[in-house]
Amino acid sequence: MRLEAITWERLTDALAGRALEAKADDGGPWVRIAVDGAPAARPGAPAEALADALRLRGRSVVVVGTGGFLRPASLRYEYGRHDPDSYYDGWFDTGALWREVFGPVEAGGTGRVLPDLWDPATDRATRSERVELPPGGVLVVHGPLLFGHWFPFDLTVHLRLSPAALRRRTDESEQWTLPAFERYEREVGPAEAADVVVRTDDPRHPAWAIRQA
């Protein structure tokens, strides 16, 4: 895969253009986009930038971070606070994401998306109101380990960090998660699975590539 240098502004414009051209695989009226990346790659920032660019182009957008769909602490920490396999397999409530986020924007759905479910700081339900995404709207989901769950994305973006950059840019307190991302590379191969790969080893100088069909 050949990567080309690009600015974040040009990248956002290019992704917005691809999003406007995307069609839902299930024939429904909503387009679903993934921005996948380890916390060190800060996937929320490009996801929000893409959402802003789409709104400027007249599209309604709902942005959902998987950090709002963590499972309760009693389940996350069942095998200790620093277990990488638990982080990989059990921290994120994929069932709730299917039910509350993807289900409403499947063909025939209501379009009423729950933006978050669980507050990890209080370890309680957020009680957020649902947000209605009208037909023609775009759902942008960002977070780590998004691929491999058969989520029905129509456009996928992976923010890639080399192992050295991932280690360097991950906070000391989160270094225990690194084996989970090594496993993600082995089992899922996110760079091969994504439609668009963005190398972010140096966040000031991203580079990108589009997977050929």
C-alpha positions as CSV (number, residue, x, y, z in Angstrom):
1,M,0.0,0.0,0.0
2,R,1.5,3.3,-1.1
3,L,0.9,6.2,1.3
4,E,0.9,9.8,0.1
5,A,1.4,12.9,2.3
6,I,-1.6,15.0,2.9
7,T,-2.8,17.7,5.3
8,W,-5.6,17.1,7.8
9,E,-7.7,19.8,6.0
10,R,-7.3,18.1,2.6
11,L,-7.9,14.7,4.1
12,T,-11.1,15.9,5.7
13,D,-12.3,17.3,2.4
14,A,-11.5,14.1,0.6
15,L,-13.2,11.9,3.2
16,A,-16.3,14.2,3.1
17,G,-16.4,13.8,-0.7
18,R,-16.2,10.0,-0.4
19,A,-18.9,10.0,2.3
20,L,-21.2,12.0,0.0
21,E,-20.7,9.4,-2.7
22,A,-21.2,6.4,-0.4
23,K,-24.4,4.3,-0.5
24,A,-25.7,2.1,2.3
25,D,-25.0,-1.5,1.6
26,D,-28.4,-2.5,2.9
27,G,-30.2,0.0,0.7
28,G,-31.3,2.2,3.6
29,P,-31.3,6.0,3.7
30,W,-28.3,6.4,6.1
31,V,-24.6,6.2,5.5
32,R,-22.5,4.7,8.3
33,I,-18.8,5.7,8.7
34,A,-16.1,4.3,11.0
35,V,-13.0,6.2,12.2
36,D,-11.0,3.4,13.8
37,G,-7.9,4.1,15.8
38,A,-6.2,3.5,19.2
39,P,-6.7,6.2,21.8
40,A,-3.2,7.4,21.0
41,A,-4.3,8.2,17.5
42,R,-7.1,10.4,18.8
43,P,-9.8,9.2,16.4
44,G,-12.4,11.6,17.9
45,A,-10.7,14.6,16.4
46,P,-10.9,13.6,12.7
47,A,-14.3,12.1,13.2
48,E,-15.6,15.5,14.5
49,A,-13.8,17.3,11.7
50,L,-15.5,15.1,9.1
51,A,-18.9,15.6,10.7
52,D,-18.4,19.4,10.5
53,A,-17.4,19.2,6.9
54,L,-20.5,17.1,6.1
55,R,-22.7,19.5,7.9
56,L,-21.3,22.4,5.8
57,R,-22.3,20.3,2.8
58,G,-25.8,20.1,4.0
59,R,-25.9,16.7,5.6
60,S,-27.2,15.9,9.1
61,V,-24.6,14.0,11.1
62,V,-24.6,12.1,14.4
63,V,-21.2,11.3,15.9
64,V,-20.9,8.5,18.4
65,G,-17.8,7.6,20.4
66,T,-17.5,4.0,21.6
67,G,-16.1,5.4,24.9
68,G,-19.8,6.1,25.7
69,F,-20.6,2.4,25.3
70,L,-18.2,0.9,27.8
71,R,-19.5,-1.9,29.9
72,P,-19.9,-1.4,33.7
73,A,-16.7,-1.5,35.7
74,S,-17.7,-4.7,37.4
75,L,-17.6,-6.4,34.0
76,R,-14.6,-4.5,32.6
77,Y,-12.4,-5.3,35.7
78,E,-13.6,-8.9,36.2
79,Y,-10.1,-10.1,35.5
80,G,-8.3,-7.1,36.9
81,R,-7.8,-3.5,35.8
82,H,-4.9,-4.2,33.4
83,D,-5.9,-7.3,31.5
84,P,-5.4,-6.7,27.8
85,D,-7.6,-9.6,26.7
86,S,-10.5,-8.2,28.7
87,Y,-9.9,-4.8,27.0
88,Y,-10.0,-6.5,23.6
89,D,-13.0,-8.7,24.2
90,G,-15.0,-7.2,27.0
91,W,-14.7,-3.5,27.6
92,F,-16.9,-2.2,24.8
93,D,-20.6,-3.1,24.8
94,T,-20.9,-4.2,21.3
95,G,-24.4,-5.6,21.9
96,A,-25.6,-2.1,22.9
97,L,-23.9,-0.5,19.9
98,W,-25.8,-2.9,17.6
99,R,-29.1,-2.2,19.4
100,E,-28.9,1.5,20.1
101,V,-26.7,2.8,17.3
102,F,-26.7,0.6,14.3
103,G,-30.1,-0.9,14.6
104,P,-31.9,2.4,14.2
105,V,-30.0,3.2,11.0
106,E,-30.5,-0.1,9.3
107,A,-33.0,-0.2,6.4
108,G,-36.4,0.2,7.9
109,G,-35.0,1.6,11.1
110,T,-36.3,4.7,13.0
111,G,-33.2,6.8,12.7
112,R,-33.3,7.5,16.4
113,V,-29.7,6.9,17.6
114,L,-28.6,6.8,21.3
115,P,-25.3,8.9,21.3
116,D,-24.0,7.3,24.5
117,L,-25.1,4.8,27.2
118,W,-22.6,4.6,30.0
119,D,-20.5,7.2,31.8
120,P,-17.2,5.5,32.9
121,A,-16.4,8.3,35.3
122,T,-19.6,7.8,37.4
123,D,-20.1,4.1,36.3
124,R,-23.7,4.9,35.7
125,A,-26.1,5.1,32.7
126,T,-25.9,8.5,31.0
127,R,-29.7,8.7,30.4
128,S,-29.0,10.7,27.2
129,E,-31.9,11.4,24.9
130,R,-32.0,9.8,21.5
131,V,-31.0,11.9,18.5
132,E,-33.0,11.6,15.3
133,L,-31.0,11.3,12.2
134,P,-33.2,12.1,9.2
135,P,-33.0,10.1,5.9
136,G,-29.9,11.0,4.0
137,G,-28.0,11.6,7.3
138,V,-24.6,10.2,8.2
139,L,-23.6,8.3,11.3
140,V,-19.9,8.6,12.2
141,V,-18.6,6.2,14.8
142,H,-15.1,6.5,16.3
143,G,-13.0,4.6,18.7
144,P,-10.5,1.7,19.0
145,L,-11.0,-1.9,17.8
146,L,-14.0,-1.1,15.6
147,F,-13.4,-3.8,13.0
148,G,-14.1,-7.5,13.4
149,H,-17.6,-7.1,14.9
150,W,-19.4,-7.1,11.5
151,F,-20.7,-3.6,12.2
152,P,-22.5,-2.4,9.0
153,F,-20.1,0.4,8.0
154,D,-20.4,1.8,4.4
155,L,-17.0,3.7,4.6
156,T,-14.2,2.7,7.0
157,V,-11.1,4.8,8.0
158,H,-8.3,3.4,10.0
159,L,-5.8,5.7,11.7
160,R,-2.6,3.7,11.7
161,L,0.3,3.9,14.1
162,S,3.5,1.9,13.8
163,P,4.2,-0.3,16.9
164,A,6.9,2.1,18.0
165,A,4.7,5.2,17.5
166,L,1.8,3.5,19.3
167,R,4.1,2.7,22.3
168,R,5.6,6.2,22.3
169,R,2.3,8.0,22.1
170,T,0.4,5.9,24.6
171,D,0.3,7.2,28.1
172,E,2.3,5.3,30.6
173,S,-0.8,4.4,32.5
174,E,-2.3,2.8,29.4
175,Q,0.7,0.8,28.2
176,W,-0.9,-2.3,29.4
177,T,-3.4,-2.1,26.5
178,L,-0.6,-2.5,23.9
179,P,-0.9,-6.3,23.7
180,A,-4.6,-5.8,22.8
181,F,-3.6,-3.7,19.7
182,E,-1.0,-6.3,18.8
183,R,-3.8,-8.9,18.8
184,Y,-6.0,-6.6,16.8
185,E,-3.3,-6.4,14.1
186,R,-2.9,-10.2,14.0
187,E,-6.5,-11.2,14.1
188,V,-8.2,-8.4,12.2
189,G,-5.6,-6.6,10.2
190,P,-7.3,-3.2,10.3
191,A,-5.1,-1.6,7.6
192,E,-6.2,-4.3,5.2
193,A,-9.8,-4.1,6.2
194,A,-10.2,-0.4,6.0
195,D,-11.3,1.6,2.8
196,V,-9.0,4.4,3.8
197,V,-5.8,4.2,5.8
198,V,-4.2,7.2,7.4
199,R,-0.7,7.0,8.9
200,T,-0.4,9.2,12.0
201,D,3.0,8.3,13.4
202,D,3.7,12.1,13.3
203,P,0.3,13.8,13.8
204,R,1.6,16.9,12.1
205,H,2.3,15.1,8.9
206,P,-0.3,12.4,8.1
207,A,-0.2,10.3,5.0
208,W,-3.0,8.3,3.4
209,A,-3.9,5.6,1.0
210,I,-7.2,4.3,-0.5
211,R,-7.7,0.6,-0.7
212,Q,-8.3,-0.5,-4.2
213,A,-11.5,-2.5,-4.8
